[in-house]
Amino acid sequence: MRILLINPPNCGRSIPEERYGITSLKQIFRGEPLGLEELAGNLPEYEVHLLDLKANPDGLNNELERFQPEVVGITGVTCEANTMLALAATVRSTLTATVVVGGIHASLDPEFFNQPPVDFIVRGLGKRSFALLVEALGRKLEPPLLAGVCRTTPGRPLNLPPHRSRPEDMVSDRAPAFHLTARYRDSYVLERLGIRLGFVASAYGCPQACSFCAIRGQTGGSYLTRDAAEVIRDIRLLPEIPVIRLVDANTFGDVERARVLAETIIASGVNKHFLADVRSDTVVRHPDLLRLWRQAGLRAVIIGFEAIDDHSLKAMAKANSVRANTEAIAILHGLGIRIVGDFILSPEAEELDFAALTRYLGEHPIDLPMITVMTPLPGTPLHAQWRNRISNHNLDYYTLTNAVVPTRMPEHDFYRAYAELLEASHRHASV
């Protein structure tokens, strides 16, 4: 059976660019499609092609004509959901193939894809369930009831039993099919530094429950960690790549397991630089763990600071404090680990709020601040809370740099202040 896996092109839209000519805020998603590489790694008995339209945006028609796939799998995040449907429609109009969608938006908001161009929706990790679906299709059998898989029923609500990923869904004994993206490898770089970058997963999901975050939808609330030896195996499959981005939402969610992973990396001698996510309170409680990871090659961390006051953190269900954020900054810089710091602007922000964040960033040495706009992604608790406030339902704008609920400030003034804040925060960035 011929299987084509598709990563959509860069397709998010920008309100500040379209309405006000402010181009500096447009968000562009890059990086290799690890989720598709994982799926392909569990399909060794089939002929699988992977088409990355972010690296080759004009490649779809030629690939469909040349390869003639029998099954087409399409993934994507929320701001790519409309494009995923458009890709499905193109496939449907071009050839006879079973169209399957998956990824984070399909997991969070599967009903969005309950439309004629789509045959099946896969929620969660999908590595095991997609392979079982493909097996049934290859044998010309009606696919059985598979956890996390549902057949679309356009015009009628989906039948969606609760789904929570389990350890066997990781199929960790089979490595990602990195060879399928070899032709795109030079496109996967750290843009600011021009360094080639590889993605490896050491865990899935997150043990936290922040109201705005979509990550829990990846596993239905589970936090699943991989064996350290399997993580090393995947890293070794990228021998020419100097920097490994551990794409886990929280690499250090299980502290003891994170310690074992660092020790295994050191003992393996893989000699890579690592970029990983960590919570600030984990840094404060376990500085020795970060010191060990520095020895293992950790050069930078991504921390969701989110806000500069405890009231806002509590409203996000962040379960953290500004004091922990500040202590973590000092500890990490003392260890020589650089910080990519995420902050979230509320659409309710006023001039004083922009000034306060500018002042905070000036007083705290964060190497690369990343500032987004609070966005109620469908399927998150925040979306349920803000449902009646949402004024823009076009998912193309859900890039985390657009306000999809009304701003308190005049809209142009909000985006002007946002652009100025970004410019000031990045002026001295060093990551």
C-alpha positions, 0 to 999 in steps of 0.5 A, spaced: 500 500 500 502 507 498 501 512 503 503 519 503 503 523 509 503 531 508 505 537 513 501 543 511 505 549 508 506 555 512 499 558 512 497 563 518 494 569 517 496 576 520 491 581 522 496 587 524 499 585 517 493 585 513 489 591 516 495 596 519 501 594 515 505 591 521 509 585 518 514 584 524 508 580 528 507 575 523 508 568 526 511 562 521 511 555 523 518 551 521 521 545 523 521 538 521 514 534 522 516 529 527 509 527 528 509 524 521 516 521 521 514 517 528 507 515 524 512 513 518 517 509 522 511 504 524 509 503 517 515 499 515 512 494 511 508 499 506 511 504 501 511 511 505 512 518 502 513 524 506 511 531 503 513 537 507 509 543 504 513 548 508 519 546 505 516 545 498 510 549 498 509 547 490 510 539 491 503 537 492 500 536 485 506 533 482 506 528 488 499 526 487 500 524 480 507 521 481 506 517 487 498 515 486 497 514 494 492 509 496 492 513 503 493 520 505 495 522 512 494 530 513 497 533 520 497 540 523 496 545 528 490 550 529 492 555 524 493 550 519 486 547 520 483 550 514 488 548 510 488 541 512 481 541 509 483 544 503 489 539 502 484 534 503 479 536 498 485 537 493 486 529 494 479 527 494 478 531 487 485 528 484 484 521 486 481 515 489 484 515 496 482 514 503 484 521 507 485 521 514 487 527 518 490 527 525 495 532 529 493 537 535 487 540 532 484 534 530 485 531 537 482 538 540 477 539 536 475 533 531 468 535 530 471 541 525 474 535 520 467 532 520 466 534 513 466 530 506 473 530 504 475 527 510 474 519 511 477 518 518 480 522 524 485 520 529 486 523 535 492 523 540 499 520 538 496 516 532 503 512 531 499 505 533 492 507 531 494 509 524 498 503 523 492 499 525 487 503 521 492 502 515 492 495 516 485 494 516 484 498 509 490 494 506 486 488 507 479 491 505 476 490 511 471 495 515 476 498 520 474 495 527 473 500 533 480 503 534 482 507 540 482 514 538 480 513 531 473 515 528 470 515 521 467 521 519 459 522 519 458 529 515 451 532 517 451 528 524 455 528 530 461 524 531 461 518 535 467 520 540 468 515 546 473 518 551 480 517 549 487 517 553 493 515 550 497 509 553 504 507 553 503 502 548 501 508 543 508 510 543 510 504 539 517 506 542 521 500 539 520 503 532 524 509 531 522 515 527 523 515 519 528 520 519 530 518 512 524 520 509 525 528 510 533 527 508 531 532 502 528 537 506 534 537 512 537 543 510 531 547 511 530 545 518 535 550 521 535 555 527 533 561 523 536 566 528 543 562 528 543 558 521 544 552 525 541 545 523 536 543 528 533 536 529 527 534 533 527 528 538 521 526 543 523 524 550 516 525 552 509 526 550 503 530 554 504 534 560 502 533 567 500 540 568 493 543 566 494 550 564 487 553 561 490 556 555 495 550 553 493 545 547 498 540 549 494 536 554 490 534 547 496 530 544 495 525 549 488 526 552 491 528 559 496 523 560 504 524 561 508 519 557 515 518 558 520 514 553 526 510 555 532 513 555 536 508 551 530 509 545 531 517 546 539 516 545 537 511 539 533 517 535 539 522 537 544 517 534 539 517 527 541 524 526 549 524 526 550 530 522 545 535 526 549 539 532 543 541 536 537 537 538 530 540 540 527 535 545 520 537 543 516 535 549 512 540 552 515 538 559 522 534 559 523 535 566 515 533 568 518 527 571 524 529 575 527 522 576 526 520 569 529 526 567 536 525 571 536 518 568 536 521 561 541 526 562 546 521 565 544 516 559 546 522 554 553 523 558 554 516 558 553 515 551 558 520 548 553 523 543 556 530 544 550 534 542 547 541 544 540 540 547 534 545 547 528 543 552 522 546 555 522 546 563 518 549 568 521 555 572 519 552 579 522 545 577 529 549 576 528 552 583 527 546 586 532 542 582 538 546 580 542 540 581 538 537 575 539 543 571 547 542 573 547 535 570 543 537 564 548 542 563 554 537 563 549 533 558 549 538 553 543 543 555 545 550 552 538 553 552 531 552 555 524 554 553 520 557 559 513 559 559 513 565 564 507 567 561 505 573 566 509 578 570 504 578 576 501 572 580 494 574 579 494 573 572 498 566 573 492 564 577 487 566 572 491 561 567 491 555 572 499 556 571 500 553 578 506 557 579 509 564 581 513 570 579 518 569 585 519 562 582 520 565 575 525 570 577 529 565 581 529 560 575 532 566 571 538 567 576 539 560 577 540 558 569 544 564 568 549 562 573 549 555 570 550 558 563 544 556 560 540 561 556 533 562 556 527 563 551 522 566 555 515 565 553 510 571 555 502 572 554 499 578 552 492 579 554 487 582 549 485 586 555 492 589 556 493 597 556 499 601 555 501 601 562 501 593 561 506 594 555 510 598 559 510 594 565 512 588 561 518 592 557 520 594 564 520 587 567 524 584 560 529 590 561 530 588 569 531 580 568 536 577 563 532 573 558 536 571 552 530 571 547 523 573 550 517 570 545 511 574 546 504 571 544 497 574 544 492 569 549 488 565 544 482 561 546 484 555 542 478 550 541 478 544 545 482 548 551 478 550 558 480 557 555 476 556 549 470 554 553 471 560 558 471 565 552 466 562 548 461 568 548 467 573 547 470 570 541 469 575 535 474 572 530 472 564 528 477 564 522 482 559 525 487 562 520 488 567 525 489 563 531 497 563 530 498 566 537 499 573 534 492 575 533 487 577 538 481 573 536 477 577 542 476 584 542 482 588 545 481 593 550 485 598 547 483 601 540 486 595 535 491 599 531 494 601 538 494 594 541 498 592 535 503 598 535 504 597 542 505 589 541 510 591 535 514 596 539 515 591 545 517 585 540 522 590 537 525 592 544 525 585 547 529 582 541 534 588 540 539 585 545 537 577 544 542 573 544 539 566 543 
